[in-house]
């Protein structure tokens, strides 16, 4: 909305999203009431790392192919769908 190109938008928003996701993952054990105990890290979620890396590769490939205008429209559409999902 500020007229930034897609690379600048990504440079601003992606670190914010990353920090929020890391904080959410770190706080999940506390929300379950278990807290954090030494040695209590569950290795089961590591099975999802290959799929996450595949999604990252796909996203970067798509990012490079989109024009600035298409990128802005795509981001705005995804934000609209996300907002509607929160309301429903």
C-alpha positions, 0 to 999 in steps of 0.5 A: 500500500505504500508503493514499495516494490516486491523486494522491499515489501518482502524485506520488511514483512518476512523478518516480522513473520519469521520472528512471530512464528518463532515466538509462537513455537517457543510459547506453545509449551507454556500454553499447554501448561507443561512449560519448558523442561531440559530435554523435553524437546519433541523431535517428532515435528522434525518430520515436517522440515522437508515439506517446509523446505519444499514450500520455501523453494516453491514460494521463492520460485513463485516470488521471482516469477511474479511482477510487482503488480501481480505480487501486490494483488496476490498479497492483498488477496491472501490478506483478505482471505486471511481476514475473512477466515478470522471472522468466520 
